[in-house]
Amino acid sequence: MIVIVLLVLGLCLGSFVNAFVWRLHEGKDWIKGRSECPSCHHLLAPKDLLPVVSWLWLSGKCRYCHEPIPDSPLIELGMPLLFILSYAAWPQAFHGVALFQFVLWLVFLVTFVALALYDLRWFLLPDSLVFPLIGLAGIWVVGSWALGASWHTVAGSIFGAGILAGLFFGLHQVSKGKWIGFGDVKLAIVLGLLAGSAIQVCLLLFFASFLGVLISTPLVITGKANRRSRLPFGPLLLVGMILVQLFGADIVVAYSRALGA
């Protein structure tokens, strides 16, 4: 039953993210505004807004002007998959602190996907998304402590945020923004607070860097990119954060046991 709820909720929120990101970029009201075709600006009917189904039914084209629909159904499909994966792989039992964090985590996932999509399209991490995430991360830390998390856990989160944000700020200053954008510096505060420890921050950076190499190497080999090509780092960091949150603790334990052996 929970899986079905997460599936339906994820589909709806995935559809919302597609519309939200476009409205945010265009400066439109994302609460009261009506969905419209980006090409002909015709207002969309409810039958045009069914997650995935409408896109397939219309073969990925606007019903009214027949131009390609820029919104990808992968977002609508990916959101419920992330919800269900998080539920299946959540590292703790669903009560107390863990339940509180899981509910907040679903909100983080929605904002992560919106932020990654925006950065992929326009190479920008907008403050209107990053600042609420910083506040939400603060609620994550304070709420977890109020529900029984130790001061050691809280201190680890603050330390992790300081390390990651400090590192990125240093890279931003040295490169004058060429290596790391200031949006990444602000996002690092969120990710450091969620990571919760220095070793988890290192794991996060490893995942993000490894994914960057994995994506960029084939592009360079095939001539689709070169040394000057831009690759947004924000989405890689966000994917790394998801991997750390769901699997980081197990990886750290397995690594510690391997060292002990």
Secondary structure as GFF3:
##gff-version 3
##sequence-region A 1 261
A	DSSP	alpha_helix	2	26	.	.	.	ID=ss1
A	DSSP	three_ten_helix	46	48	.	.	.	ID=ss2
A	DSSP	alpha_helix	53	57	.	.	.	ID=ss3
A	DSSP	alpha_helix	73	89	.	.	.	ID=ss4
A	DSSP	alpha_helix	97	122	.	.	.	ID=ss5
A	DSSP	alpha_helix	127	146	.	.	.	ID=ss6
A	DSSP	alpha_helix	151	175	.	.	.	ID=ss7
A	DSSP	alpha_helix	182	195	.	.	.	ID=ss8
A	DSSP	alpha_helix	198	221	.	.	.	ID=ss9
A	DSSP	alpha_helix	234	260	.	.	.	ID=ss10
###
